[in-house]
Amino acid sequence: MNEWAPLWVDALTAVLVLVGALAALIGSFGVLRLKSFFQRIHAPTLGATLGTWGFTLATAVQASFERGQPYLHALLITVFIALTAPVTTVMLMRAAVFRARIRGEEIPVPGVGDSPGS
Amino acid sequence: MSSLLSWALAFALGLLALGMLLALARMVIGPRAEDRVLAFDCLYLNTMLVILALGLIYRSSSYFEAALLIALFGFVGSAAMSKFLLRGEIIE
C-alpha cells in the first residue's frame, strides 16, 4: 500500500481518529445519561462536529498522502453534516416543545446561573 | 499501514460501537417519541463514522460514497420524523 508514507502521517491520522471516536462516544453517552429531553438534544452535536471533523480530516490526510496530491473529497461529508444537523435539531426541538405544550408540561427556560446537567 | 494506525483504528471502531449501543439503549427506553428520534439521529451519525473508519482500514474510496449516502438518508429520515411529530403528517 503506502509503505512510503512517513510515520507522522499515520500518527496524525491515529490522533484525529481517536479524538473523533472519543467525541462521538461522549455524545452518545450524553444521549443516554442526561435527565430531560431538552438537555439530551445538546449531546449528539459533539459527534456531529468534532467526531465528523476528526474522521473526515483523517480520511483526507490518508488519501492525500496515498495519491501524492491534495484529495479533499471527504470534507464534503463535514459540509453536508454541518448544513443538515442544525436543521434536524431545530425541527426536533420545535416538535418536542409543541408536544410538551400539548401535554401541559412546563417548558424549561434557561437561566443565567444554571449549571448543565443539574 | 503502521501498527500504530491499525491499533488506533481498531480502538476507534470499539469506541464507536459502544456509542452505538448507548444510543440504541436510549432508543429502547424512550420514554417519548422525540427521544427515540434523537437516539436515531445519534445512531446514524455513529454509523457514518464507522463506515469512514472502515474506509480507512480497507483503503477503499467506495466507503466514502456509502458514508455520504448514510448522512443523506439519515437527515431525510430524522427530518421526516420530526415533521411527523410536529404536524401529524409529512407532506401537506
Backbone of each chain as ProteinMPNN parsed JSONL, in Angstrom:
{"seq_chain_A": "MNEWAPLWVDALTAVLVLVGALAALIGSFGVLRLKSFFQRIHAPTLGATLGTWGFTLATAVQASFERGQPYLHALLITVFIALTAPVTTVMLMRAAVFRARIRGEEIPVPGVGDSPGS", "coords_chain_A": {"N_chain_A": [[0.851, -1.192, 0.0], [0.868, 1.978, 1.094], [3.68, 2.131, 1.892], [5.597, 4.008, 1.874], [4.655, 6.176, 3.17], [5.284, 8.616, 5.597], [5.94, 8.227, 9.136], [4.768, 10.16, 10.694], [2.485, 10.895, 9.388], [0.785, 8.692, 9.689], [0.629, 8.801, 12.483], [-0.629, 11.263, 12.886], [-3.075, 10.74, 11.634], [-3.994, 8.712, 13.333], [-4.299, 10.108, 15.761], [-6.299, 11.967, 15.033], [-8.426, 10.228, 14.406], [-8.829, 8.946, 16.855], [-9.557, 11.092, 18.527], [-11.915, 11.913, 17.247], [-13.526, 9.596, 17.529], [-13.689, 9.422, 20.314], [-15.078, 11.802, 20.872], [-17.524, 11.239, 19.599], [-18.33, 9.069, 21.137], [-18.639, 10.252, 23.676], [-20.714, 12.001, 23.108], [-22.797, 10.164, 22.511], [-22.957, 8.929, 24.984], [-23.897, 11.051, 26.504], [-26.445, 11.316, 25.396], [-27.629, 9.069, 26.449], [-27.391, 9.486, 29.223], [-28.161, 12.077, 30.213], [-30.74, 14.001, 31.91], [-33.33, 15.249, 31.119], [-35.264, 15.695, 28.054], [-34.685, 18.136, 26.864], [-32.16, 18.657, 27.693], [-30.832, 16.485, 26.647], [-30.856, 16.848, 23.906], [-28.719, 18.373, 23.254], [-26.489, 16.771, 23.273], [-25.726, 14.99, 20.97], [-24.514, 16.742, 19.19], [-21.825, 16.851, 19.659], [-20.739, 14.55, 18.409], [-21.516, 15.251, 15.853], [-20.032, 17.476, 15.199], [-17.14, 17.573, 16.227], [-16.555, 14.837, 16.038], [-17.197, 14.169, 13.335], [-15.506, 15.957, 12.017], [-12.972, 14.999, 12.85], [-12.852, 12.353, 11.719], [-13.263, 12.817, 8.953], [-11.146, 14.54, 8.354], [-9.014, 12.837, 8.914], [-9.422, 10.893, 6.931], [-9.041, 12.502, 4.666], [-6.349, 13.254, 4.98], [-4.997, 10.765, 4.846], [-5.802, 9.897, 2.251], [-4.735, 11.919, 0.664], [-1.987, 11.589, 1.067], [-1.678, 9.082, 0.049], [-2.212, 9.367, -2.657], [-0.55, 11.38, -3.39], [-1.293, 13.944, -3.954], [-3.373, 16.791, -3.126], [-6.425, 15.734, -1.78], [-9.436, 16.14, -1.15], [-12.035, 15.206, -0.905], [-13.44, 13.989, 1.153], [-14.097, 15.919, 2.954], [-16.463, 16.925, 2.084], [-18.473, 15.535, 3.379], [-18.362, 16.596, 5.944], [-19.161, 19.229, 5.403], [-21.755, 18.725, 4.526], [-22.945, 17.534, 6.81], [-22.659, 19.656, 8.587], [-24.44, 21.398, 7.457], [-26.908, 20.053, 7.662], [-27.341, 18.995, 10.259], [-28.046, 21.109, 12.176], [-30.562, 21.749, 11.135], [-32.196, 19.449, 11.502], [-32.037, 19.374, 14.277], [-33.309, 21.758, 15.084], [-35.883, 21.315, 14.034], [-36.637, 19.029, 15.463], [-36.552, 20.006, 18.076], [-38.561, 21.943, 17.98], [-40.757, 20.281, 17.534], [-40.682, 18.844, 19.947], [-41.128, 20.864, 21.864], [-43.66, 21.692, 21.083], [-45.15, 19.326, 21.54], [-44.767, 19.082, 24.29], [-46.13, 21.343, 25.201], [-48.701, 20.68, 24.393], [-49.181, 18.559, 26.123], [-49.302, 20.014, 28.398], [-47.096, 20.454, 29.965], [-44.476, 22.142, 31.782], [-42.211, 24.206, 30.133], [-38.755, 24.277, 30.193], [-36.955, 27.239, 30.795], [-33.899, 28.566, 29.986], [-31.726, 29.807, 32.494], [-29.544, 32.312, 33.972], [-27.664, 31.414, 35.873], [-27.684, 28.671, 35.624], [-26.456, 25.371, 35.904], [-25.128, 22.974, 33.661], [-26.703, 19.811, 33.34], [-27.868, 19.706, 35.831]], "CA_chain_A": [[0.0, 0.0, 0.0], [1.663, 3.214, 1.123], [4.776, 1.945, 2.849], [6.45, 5.196, 1.848], [4.065, 7.263, 3.97], [6.074, 8.783, 6.831], [5.254, 7.807, 10.359], [3.96, 11.23, 11.296], [1.159, 10.895, 8.754], [-0.015, 7.693, 10.401], [0.385, 9.271, 13.851], [-1.643, 12.32, 12.8], [-4.355, 10.074, 11.363], [-4.427, 7.992, 14.539], [-4.788, 11.083, 16.74], [-7.584, 12.503, 14.563], [-9.452, 9.191, 14.512], [-9.146, 8.688, 18.272], [-10.304, 12.244, 19.042], [-13.266, 11.859, 16.701], [-14.287, 8.498, 18.129], [-13.982, 9.784, 21.708], [-16.144, 12.808, 20.88], [-18.788, 10.575, 19.274], [-18.729, 8.242, 22.282], [-19.132, 11.133, 24.743], [-22.028, 12.461, 22.69], [-23.776, 9.091, 22.693], [-23.132, 8.736, 26.421], [-24.771, 12.125, 26.967], [-27.822, 10.992, 24.99], [-28.191, 8.087, 27.385], [-27.302, 9.805, 30.627], [-28.761, 13.329, 30.67], [-32.038, 13.731, 32.527], [-34.532, 15.608, 30.362], [-35.045, 15.748, 26.608], [-34.121, 19.419, 26.461], [-30.708, 18.557, 27.886], [-30.274, 15.434, 25.795], [-30.743, 17.227, 22.496], [-27.426, 19.013, 23.023], [-25.361, 15.842, 23.304], [-25.173, 14.444, 19.719], [-23.746, 17.722, 18.411], [-20.398, 16.514, 19.794], [-20.388, 13.663, 17.312], [-21.764, 15.881, 14.558], [-18.987, 18.456, 14.876], [-15.756, 17.115, 16.412], [-16.427, 13.479, 15.521], [-17.155, 14.18, 11.876], [-14.272, 16.636, 11.598], [-11.826, 14.119, 13.049], [-12.792, 11.244, 10.769], [-13.092, 13.267, 7.57], [-9.775, 15.048, 8.188], [-8.131, 11.674, 8.85], [-9.571, 10.307, 5.597], [-8.425, 13.396, 3.682], [-4.891, 13.179, 5.125], [-4.542, 9.477, 4.311], [-5.995, 9.82, 0.805], [-3.809, 12.849, 0.031], [-0.63, 11.04, 1.035], [-1.671, 7.892, -0.788], [-2.217, 9.738, -4.068], [0.5, 12.343, -3.663], [-1.826, 15.272, -4.27], [-4.497, 17.07, -2.216], [-7.6, 14.934, -2.137], [-10.231, 16.606, -0.01], [-13.458, 14.929, -1.124], [-14.093, 13.547, 2.388], [-14.615, 17.079, 3.69], [-17.854, 17.134, 1.659], [-19.361, 14.991, 4.407], [-18.409, 17.59, 7.022], [-20.005, 20.341, 4.956], [-23.142, 18.273, 4.487], [-23.438, 17.363, 8.188], [-22.765, 20.988, 9.19], [-25.657, 22.038, 6.953], [-28.155, 19.357, 7.964], [-27.56, 18.692, 11.685], [-28.856, 22.138, 12.846], [-31.947, 21.725, 10.648], [-32.941, 18.413, 12.222], [-32.119, 19.724, 15.696], [-34.351, 22.774, 15.257], [-37.201, 20.707, 13.798], [-36.949, 18.128, 16.571], [-36.819, 20.809, 19.266], [-39.888, 22.539, 17.833], [-41.736, 19.22, 17.768], [-40.705, 18.496, 21.371], [-41.778, 21.959, 22.587], [-45.077, 21.614, 20.725], [-45.78, 18.21, 22.224], [-44.778, 19.355, 25.728], [-47.213, 22.299, 25.435], [-49.956, 19.933, 24.277], [-49.355, 17.793, 27.35], [-49.457, 20.924, 29.512], [-45.912, 20.493, 30.823], [-43.758, 23.409, 31.797], [-41.021, 24.134, 29.292], [-37.687, 24.957, 30.92], [-36.33, 28.409, 30.188], [-32.557, 28.63, 30.556], [-31.412, 30.975, 33.291], [-28.155, 32.768, 33.901], [-26.771, 30.656, 36.725], [-27.935, 27.238, 35.545], [-25.343, 24.513, 35.546], [-25.608, 21.881, 32.821], [-26.832, 18.515, 33.971], [-28.435, 19.777, 37.166]], "C_chain_A": [[0.885, 1.24, 0.0], [2.756, 3.071, 2.168], [5.655, 3.181, 2.929], [5.89, 6.319, 2.699], [4.848, 7.412, 5.268], [5.24, 8.482, 8.057], [4.36, 8.903, 10.902], [2.599, 11.341, 10.639], [0.244, 9.901, 9.445], [-0.332, 8.155, 11.812], [-0.69, 10.344, 13.862], [-3.03, 11.717, 12.553], [-4.89, 9.38, 12.607], [-4.991, 8.96, 15.575], [-6.15, 11.625, 16.327], [-8.706, 11.487, 14.743], [-9.839, 8.97, 15.976], [-9.933, 9.848, 18.869], [-11.746, 12.223, 18.538], [-14.106, 10.779, 17.336], [-14.634, 8.804, 19.583], [-15.105, 10.806, 21.779], [-17.493, 12.169, 20.581], [-19.275, 9.732, 20.445], [-19.288, 9.108, 23.402], [-20.509, 11.674, 24.397], [-23.105, 11.411, 22.89], [-24.025, 8.834, 24.175], [-24.037, 9.819, 26.998], [-26.218, 11.885, 26.587], [-28.443, 10.018, 25.975], [-28.327, 8.656, 28.788], [-28.106, 11.032, 31.061], [-30.238, 13.137, 30.998], [-33.227, 14.036, 31.613], [-34.208, 15.71, 28.874], [-34.342, 17.03, 26.196], [-32.638, 19.515, 26.793], [-30.094, 17.564, 26.909], [-30.043, 15.902, 24.372], [-29.412, 17.92, 22.204], [-26.302, 18.007, 22.799], [-24.86, 15.397, 21.923], [-24.422, 15.46, 18.879], [-22.246, 17.503, 18.558], [-19.949, 15.612, 18.649], [-20.543, 14.329, 15.961], [-20.679, 16.888, 14.208], [-17.598, 17.842, 14.99], [-15.564, 15.716, 15.852], [-16.298, 13.449, 14.015], [-15.891, 14.87, 11.366], [-13.075, 15.707, 11.728], [-11.736, 13.043, 11.979], [-12.596, 11.734, 9.344], [-11.697, 13.847, 7.342], [-8.787, 13.892, 8.097], [-8.202, 11.028, 7.471], [-8.882, 11.171, 4.547], [-6.902, 13.313, 3.757], [-4.363, 11.89, 4.51], [-4.652, 9.434, 2.789], [-5.016, 10.754, 0.086], [-2.411, 12.252, -0.037], [-0.551, 9.774, 0.214], [-1.543, 8.263, -2.255], [-1.151, 10.771, -4.412], [0.01, 13.7, -4.092], [-3.001, 15.524, -3.338], [-5.771, 16.405, -2.697], [-8.614, 15.121, -1.028], [-11.701, 16.244, -0.129], [-14.163, 14.544, 0.171], [-14.688, 14.727, 3.162], [-16.021, 17.459, 3.232], [-18.825, 16.648, 2.725], [-19.49, 15.983, 5.56], [-19.31, 18.755, 6.648], [-21.475, 19.942, 5.013], [-23.721, 18.137, 5.896], [-23.597, 18.735, 8.853], [-24.0, 21.717, 8.686], [-26.916, 21.386, 7.508], [-28.392, 19.155, 9.455], [-28.34, 19.804, 12.399], [-30.318, 22.11, 12.404], [-32.754, 20.678, 11.404], [-33.08, 18.765, 13.694], [-33.229, 20.739, 15.942], [-35.728, 22.166, 15.065], [-37.606, 19.81, 14.96], [-37.293, 18.907, 17.834], [-38.193, 21.463, 19.178], [-40.977, 21.498, 18.056], [-41.845, 18.901, 19.256], [-41.402, 19.582, 22.183], [-43.283, 21.937, 22.337], [-45.773, 20.509, 21.504], [-45.801, 18.423, 23.734], [-45.876, 20.352, 26.076], [-48.563, 21.608, 25.364], [-50.227, 19.159, 25.561], [-49.533, 18.682, 28.563], [-48.278, 20.946, 30.448], [-45.26, 21.87, 30.749], [-42.469, 23.261, 31.011], [-39.908, 24.914, 29.973], [-37.118, 26.123, 30.123], [-34.944, 28.54, 30.805], [-32.318, 29.927, 31.308], [-29.935, 31.293, 33.231], [-27.246, 31.817, 34.666], [-26.947, 29.152, 36.636], [-26.662, 26.483, 35.196], [-25.873, 23.392, 34.678], [-25.665, 20.577, 33.605], [-27.424, 18.549, 35.359], [-29.894, 19.364, 37.128]], "O_chain_A": [[1.572, 1.518, -0.983], [2.773, 3.772, 3.18], [6.368, 3.388, 3.91], [6.574, 7.316, 2.931], [5.055, 6.424, 5.973], [4.01, 8.482, 8.019], [3.319, 8.626, 11.498], [1.653, 11.828, 11.257], [-0.91, 10.202, 9.751], [-1.44, 7.931, 12.3], [-1.561, 10.349, 14.732], [-4.018, 12.118, 13.168], [-6.083, 9.447, 12.903], [-6.02, 8.689, 16.194], [-7.055, 11.736, 17.155], [-9.803, 11.835, 15.178], [-11.018, 8.825, 16.301], [-10.873, 9.628, 19.633], [-12.681, 12.48, 19.296], [-15.274, 11.006, 17.653], [-15.733, 8.49, 20.041], [-15.985, 10.706, 22.634], [-18.494, 12.501, 21.215], [-20.473, 9.677, 20.723], [-20.295, 8.754, 24.016], [-21.373, 11.798, 25.266], [-24.194, 11.714, 23.376], [-25.152, 8.557, 24.584], [-24.853, 9.544, 27.878], [-27.125, 12.205, 27.355], [-29.625, 10.118, 26.303], [-29.292, 8.338, 29.483], [-28.673, 11.04, 32.153], [-30.904, 12.253, 30.459], [-34.049, 13.155, 31.364], [-33.045, 15.799, 28.481], [-33.505, 17.024, 25.294], [-31.932, 20.359, 26.24], [-28.988, 17.767, 26.407], [-29.137, 15.414, 23.697], [-29.018, 18.042, 21.044], [-25.277, 18.342, 22.205], [-23.649, 15.421, 21.707], [-23.745, 15.071, 17.927], [-21.472, 17.914, 17.693], [-18.93, 15.859, 18.005], [-19.803, 14.025, 15.025], [-20.429, 17.131, 13.027], [-16.94, 17.61, 13.976], [-14.527, 15.427, 15.254], [-15.41, 12.792, 13.471], [-15.28, 14.419, 10.398], [-12.249, 15.631, 10.819], [-10.673, 12.836, 11.393], [-11.836, 11.127, 8.59], [-11.122, 13.673, 6.267], [-7.84, 13.939, 7.313], [-7.175, 10.656, 6.902], [-8.22, 10.654, 3.647], [-6.231, 13.302, 2.725], [-3.399, 11.91, 3.745], [-3.725, 8.995, 2.108], [-4.52, 10.415, -0.989], [-1.723, 12.377, -1.05], [0.523, 9.419, -0.273], [-0.861, 7.578, -3.017], [-0.877, 11.013, -5.587], [0.797, 14.529, -4.548], [-3.577, 14.574, -2.807], [-6.144, 16.503, -3.867], [-8.647, 14.345, -0.073], [-12.543, 16.903, 0.481], [-15.371, 14.748, 0.288], [-15.646, 14.57, 3.919], [-16.703, 18.229, 3.909], [-19.868, 17.261, 2.953], [-20.581, 16.192, 6.091], [-20.118, 19.215, 7.455], [-22.326, 20.701, 5.478], [-24.845, 18.568, 6.154], [-24.553, 18.957, 9.596], [-24.554, 22.561, 9.391], [-27.892, 22.078, 7.797], [-29.545, 19.144, 9.886], [-29.238, 19.482, 13.177], [-31.213, 22.41, 13.195], [-33.849, 20.959, 11.891], [-34.115, 18.492, 14.302], [-34.001, 20.604, 16.892], [-36.647, 22.454, 15.832], [-38.758, 19.818, 15.394], [-38.202, 18.533, 18.575], [-38.914, 21.535, 20.174], [-41.995, 21.781, 18.687], [-42.943, 18.709, 19.777], [-42.178, 19.275, 23.088], [-44.08, 22.136, 23.254], [-46.85, 20.717, 22.062], [-46.744, 17.996, 24.401], [-46.499, 20.234, 27.131], [-49.462, 21.894, 26.155], [-51.362, 19.106, 26.033], [-49.874, 18.197, 29.642], [-48.397, 21.39, 31.59], [-45.459, 22.637, 29.807], [-41.724, 22.301, 31.203], [-40.088, 26.088, 30.299], [-36.837, 26.003, 28.93], [-34.822, 28.616, 32.028], [-32.66, 31.008, 30.829], [-29.17, 30.631, 32.531], [-26.178, 31.449, 34.175], [-26.423, 28.42, 37.476], [-25.895, 26.887, 34.323], [-26.97, 22.895, 34.93], [-24.793, 20.282, 34.422], [-27.481, 17.511, 36.02], [-30.56, 19.356, 38.164]]}, "seq_chain_B": "MSSLLSWALAFALGLLALGMLLALARMVIGPRAEDRVLAFDCLYLNTMLVILALGLIYRSSSYFEAALLIALFGFVGSAAMSKFLLRGEIIE", "coords_chain_B": {"N_chain_B": [[0.286, 0.164, 6.188], [0.967, 1.372, 9.371], [1.495, -0.317, 12.529], [0.674, 1.217, 14.608], [-1.366, 2.845, 13.528], [-3.238, 0.922, 12.733], [-3.899, -0.211, 15.175], [-5.005, 2.035, 16.441], [-7.223, 2.48, 14.799], [-8.721, 0.155, 15.203], [-9.304, 0.451, 17.924], [-10.804, 2.83, 17.806], [-12.991, 1.921, 16.354], [-14.088, 0.203, 18.254], [-14.822, 2.074, 20.244], [-16.761, 3.529, 18.819], [-18.656, 1.552, 18.364], [-19.467, 1.066, 20.966], [-20.625, 3.556, 21.495], [-22.767, 3.438, 19.682], [-24.226, 1.408, 20.881], [-24.995, 2.693, 23.258], [-26.632, 4.754, 22.254], [-28.568, 3.147, 21.138], [-29.647, 1.999, 23.416], [-30.903, 4.245, 24.515], [-32.8, 4.594, 22.541], [-34.371, 2.365, 22.966], [-35.331, 2.624, 25.626], [-36.69, 4.967, 25.547], [-38.171, 7.865, 26.898], [-40.185, 8.937, 25.318], [-41.49, 9.767, 22.018], [-39.926, 11.727, 20.781], [-37.483, 11.422, 22.043], [-36.692, 9.006, 20.971], [-36.372, 9.635, 18.279], [-34.252, 11.382, 18.527], [-32.303, 9.62, 19.474], [-32.078, 8.034, 17.216], [-30.962, 9.888, 15.469], [-28.427, 10.247, 16.662], [-27.527, 7.646, 16.366], [-27.326, 7.252, 13.572], [-25.347, 9.047, 12.95], [-23.148, 7.925, 14.316], [-22.968, 5.533, 12.902], [-22.23, 6.453, 10.379], [-19.673, 7.39, 10.985], [-18.449, 4.975, 11.633], [-18.432, 3.753, 9.117], [-16.694, 5.47, 7.774], [-14.364, 4.912, 9.21], [-14.009, 2.231, 8.49], [-13.468, 2.609, 5.789], [-10.974, 3.808, 6.065], [-9.56, 1.658, 7.114], [-9.679, -0.401, 5.148], [-8.734, 0.964, 2.982], [-10.208, 1.946, 0.772], [-11.988, 3.925, -1.547], [-14.644, 3.645, -1.948], [-16.103, 3.502, 0.323], [-16.485, 6.09, 1.072], [-18.595, 7.119, -0.481], [-20.644, 5.564, 0.547], [-20.751, 6.503, 3.19], [-21.515, 9.137, 2.729], [-24.042, 8.715, 1.622], [-25.343, 7.568, 3.805], [-25.343, 9.717, 5.564], [-26.99, 11.439, 4.113], [-29.488, 10.014, 3.885], [-30.013, 9.612, 6.559], [-30.425, 12.232, 7.435], [-32.715, 12.864, 5.913], [-34.489, 10.979, 6.981], [-34.638, 11.625, 9.785], [-35.522, 14.251, 9.623], [-38.02, 13.89, 8.412], [-39.281, 12.393, 10.403], [-39.299, 14.224, 12.547], [-40.914, 16.186, 11.44], [-43.253, 14.756, 11.233], [-43.83, 14.348, 13.939], [-44.326, 16.944, 14.649], [-46.494, 17.866, 13.067], [-48.197, 15.754, 12.505], [-48.465, 14.784, 10.001], [-46.539, 14.225, 7.009], [-46.182, 15.174, 4.346], [-47.799, 17.938, 3.294]], "CA_chain_B": [[-0.253, 0.847, 7.375], [1.752, 1.021, 10.554], [0.714, -0.988, 13.575], [0.061, 2.298, 15.406], [-2.632, 3.281, 12.928], [-4.241, -0.161, 12.757], [-4.374, -0.304, 16.554], [-5.887, 3.179, 16.722], [-8.49, 2.315, 14.084], [-9.5, -0.882, 15.892], [-9.801, 1.049, 19.166], [-11.869, 3.787, 17.462], [-14.174, 1.138, 16.0], [-14.698, -0.246, 19.51], [-15.489, 3.222, 20.877], [-17.974, 3.876, 18.066], [-19.655, 0.507, 18.6], [-20.017, 1.336, 22.3], [-21.531, 4.697, 21.36], [-23.994, 2.982, 19.034], [-25.008, 0.666, 21.88], [-25.609, 3.653, 24.183], [-27.755, 5.396, 21.553], [-29.615, 2.133, 20.977], [-30.33, 1.873, 24.705], [-31.831, 5.37, 24.64], [-33.916, 4.36, 21.632], [-35.254, 1.34, 23.529], [-36.023, 3.032, 26.845], [-37.551, 6.108, 25.267], [-39.529, 7.382, 27.104], [-41.157, 9.503, 24.376], [-41.118, 9.589, 20.614], [-38.836, 12.621, 20.38], [-36.234, 10.815, 22.5], [-36.289, 7.941, 20.038], [-35.851, 10.282, 17.067], [-32.925, 11.903, 18.878], [-31.405, 8.466, 19.512], [-31.835, 7.657, 15.813], [-30.02, 10.89, 14.963], [-27.109, 9.894, 17.195], [-27.15, 6.328, 15.833], [-26.86, 7.298, 12.185], [-24.041, 9.735, 12.948], [-22.117, 6.953, 14.688], [-22.818, 4.579, 11.808], [-21.458, 7.104, 9.334], [-18.268, 7.413, 11.396], [-17.945, 3.6, 11.5], [-18.149, 3.485, 7.696], [-15.465, 6.197, 7.439], [-13.247, 4.167, 9.785], [-13.795, 1.051, 7.643], [-12.791, 3.086, 4.596], [-9.556, 3.996, 6.394], [-8.925, 0.36, 7.34], [-9.538, -1.156, 3.902], [-8.121, 1.831, 1.972], [-11.038, 1.992, -0.427], [-12.746, 5.175, -1.565], [-16.075, 3.367, -2.093], [-16.765, 3.722, 1.603], [-16.844, 7.497, 1.178], [-19.945, 7.29, -1.013], [-21.582, 4.947, 1.493], [-20.906, 7.41, 4.328], [-22.289, 10.297, 2.274], [-25.436, 8.295, 1.473], [-25.925, 7.384, 5.134], [-25.616, 11.059, 6.08], [-28.139, 11.986, 3.384], [-30.74, 9.358, 4.251], [-30.268, 9.871, 7.975], [-31.037, 13.556, 7.524], [-34.086, 12.787, 5.393], [-35.304, 10.226, 7.923], [-34.954, 12.312, 11.043], [-36.346, 15.422, 9.302], [-39.391, 13.434, 8.198], [-39.884, 12.004, 11.69], [-39.579, 15.448, 13.303], [-42.079, 16.824, 10.825], [-44.429, 13.974, 11.605], [-44.146, 14.625, 15.344], [-44.806, 18.32, 14.784], [-47.741, 18.145, 12.376], [-49.055, 14.594, 12.356], [-48.313, 14.277, 8.636], [-45.224, 14.606, 6.499], [-46.362, 16.015, 3.162], [-49.105, 18.591, 3.448]], "C_chain_B": [[0.541, 0.403, 8.586], [0.854, 0.385, 11.603], [0.053, 0.035, 14.485], [-1.303, 2.663, 14.848], [-3.671, 2.168, 12.974], [-4.776, -0.354, 14.168], [-5.357, 0.822, 16.857], [-7.235, 3.021, 16.033], [-9.354, 1.244, 14.738], [-10.107, -0.327, 17.178], [-10.951, 2.014, 18.876], [-13.142, 3.058, 17.056], [-14.879, 0.63, 17.253], [-15.448, 0.88, 20.202], [-16.786, 3.559, 20.163], [-19.055, 2.829, 18.272], [-20.294, 0.696, 19.973], [-20.995, 2.515, 22.25], [-22.838, 4.316, 20.69], [-24.861, 2.216, 20.019], [-25.706, 1.624, 22.84], [-26.804, 4.34, 23.527], [-28.911, 4.424, 21.38], [-30.375, 1.948, 22.287], [-31.306, 3.027, 24.908], [-33.025, 5.174, 23.706], [-34.891, 3.346, 22.211], [-36.023, 1.899, 24.722], [-36.838, 4.303, 26.659], [-37.256, 7.356, 26.079], [-40.533, 7.922, 26.08], [-40.605, 9.431, 22.964], [-39.952, 10.493, 20.239], [-37.479, 12.121, 20.887], [-35.747, 9.749, 21.524], [-35.762, 8.539, 18.738], [-34.451, 10.835, 17.325], [-31.903, 10.771, 18.914], [-31.092, 7.987, 18.104], [-30.829, 8.605, 15.174], [-28.587, 10.54, 15.369], [-26.609, 8.595, 16.567], [-26.644, 6.446, 14.405], [-25.56, 8.084, 12.07], [-22.919, 8.759, 13.277], [-21.886, 5.94, 13.568], [-21.985, 5.161, 10.676], [-19.971, 7.136, 9.691], [-17.652, 6.023, 11.315], [-17.579, 3.309, 10.054], [-16.885, 4.225, 7.263], [-14.243, 5.47, 7.986], [-12.964, 2.913, 8.968], [-13.105, 1.442, 6.342], [-11.312, 3.34, 4.843], [-8.857, 2.652, 6.544], [-8.663, -0.346, 6.015], [-8.989, -0.323, 2.755], [-8.899, 1.834, 0.665], [-11.859, 3.259, -0.396], [-14.237, 4.925, -1.77], [-16.816, 3.655, -0.801], [-17.185, 5.176, 1.776], [-18.258, 7.735, 0.664], [-20.982, 6.708, -0.062], [-21.826, 5.877, 2.677], [-21.747, 8.623, 3.94], [-23.767, 9.939, 2.14], [-26.094, 8.111, 2.834], [-26.241, 8.74, 5.752], [-26.867, 11.637, 5.436], [-29.444, 11.364, 3.866], [-31.048, 9.504, 5.733], [-30.917, 11.227, 8.168], [-32.483, 13.519, 7.051], [-34.99, 12.089, 6.396], [-35.64, 11.002, 9.169], [-35.728, 13.598, 10.781], [-37.794, 15.015, 9.106], [-40.053, 13.062, 9.516], [-40.19, 13.217, 12.557], [-40.814, 16.144, 12.759], [-43.351, 16.077, 11.201], [-44.82, 14.233, 13.055], [-44.753, 16.004, 15.502], [-46.21, 18.475, 14.226], [-48.687, 16.962, 12.272], [-49.091, 14.065, 10.942], [-47.044, 14.865, 8.063], [-45.353, 15.545, 5.307], [-47.751, 16.626, 3.234], [-49.545, 19.137, 2.098]], "O_chain_B": [[0.76, -0.789, 8.8], [-0.369, 0.524, 11.575], [-0.998, -0.232, 15.067], [-2.279, 2.778, 15.59], [-4.848, 2.426, 13.223], [-5.962, -0.629, 14.352], [-6.41, 0.595, 17.453], [-8.269, 3.378, 16.596], [-10.573, 1.394, 14.825], [-11.267, -0.591, 17.492], [-11.95, 2.028, 19.595], [-14.245, 3.509, 17.367], [-16.109, 0.622, 17.32], [-16.562, 0.688, 20.688], [-17.797, 3.842, 20.806], [-20.238, 3.162, 18.348], [-21.5, 0.514, 20.137], [-22.054, 2.481, 22.877], [-23.901, 4.806, 21.073], [-26.085, 2.346, 20.005], [-26.863, 1.41, 23.202], [-27.856, 4.497, 24.147], [-30.079, 4.807, 21.462], [-31.592, 1.763, 22.284], [-32.411, 2.824, 25.412], [-34.145, 5.553, 24.049], [-36.097, 3.442, 21.982], [-37.23, 1.684, 24.833], [-37.606, 4.672, 27.547], [-36.15, 7.884, 25.96], [-41.642, 7.397, 25.991], [-39.444, 9.092, 22.735], [-39.081, 10.09, 19.469], [-36.45, 12.357, 20.254], [-34.548, 9.608, 21.283], [-34.813, 8.015, 18.155], [-33.577, 10.769, 16.461], [-30.775, 10.931, 18.447], [-29.966, 7.577, 17.824], [-29.95, 8.176, 14.428], [-27.67, 10.535, 14.549], [-25.423, 8.455, 16.271], [-25.647, 5.818, 14.048], [-24.752, 7.811, 11.182], [-21.877, 8.751, 12.623], [-20.751, 5.537, 13.312], [-21.149, 4.477, 10.085], [-19.113, 6.938, 8.831], [-16.478, 5.884, 10.972], [-16.547, 2.696, 9.782], [-16.09, 3.697, 6.486], [-13.206, 5.409, 7.326], [-11.801, 2.561, 8.768], [-12.256, 0.704, 5.842], [-10.485, 3.124, 3.958], [-7.698, 2.507, 6.152], [-7.559, -0.835, 5.778], [-8.796, -0.847, 1.657], [-8.317, 1.737, -0.415], [-12.376, 3.641, 0.654], [-15.024, 5.872, -1.77], [-17.996, 4.007, -0.811], [-18.117, 5.475, 2.524], [-19.035, 8.461, 1.285], [-22.06, 7.274, 0.12], [-22.962, 6.031, 3.125], [-22.584, 9.083, 4.716], [-24.642, 10.733, 2.488], [-27.264, 8.452, 3.011], [-27.281, 8.906, 6.389], [-27.701, 12.244, 6.107], [-30.39, 12.072, 4.212], [-32.215, 9.519, 6.125], [-31.846, 11.37, 8.963], [-33.371, 14.071, 7.701], [-36.111, 12.531, 6.645], [-36.8, 11.044, 9.579], [-36.521, 14.01, 11.628], [-38.702, 15.703, 9.573], [-41.225, 13.363, 9.739], [-41.218, 13.25, 13.233], [-41.654, 16.629, 13.516], [-44.392, 16.684, 11.455], [-46.006, 14.328, 13.371], [-45.591, 16.223, 16.376], [-47.042, 19.144, 14.839], [-49.869, 17.146, 11.98], [-49.677, 13.013, 10.69], [-46.53, 15.869, 8.555], [-44.707, 16.592, 5.265], [-48.755, 15.914, 3.235], [-50.619, 19.729, 1.992]]}, "name": "protein", "num_of_chains": 2, "seq": "MNEWAPLWVDALTAVLVLVGALAALIGSFGVLRLKSFFQRIHAPTLGATLGTWGFTLATAVQASFERGQPYLHALLITVFIALTAPVTTVMLMRAAVFRARIRGEEIPVPGVGDSPGSMSSLLSWALAFALGLLALGMLLALARMVIGPRAEDRVLAFDCLYLNTMLVILALGLIYRSSSYFEAALLIALFGFVGSAAMSKFLLRGEIIE"}
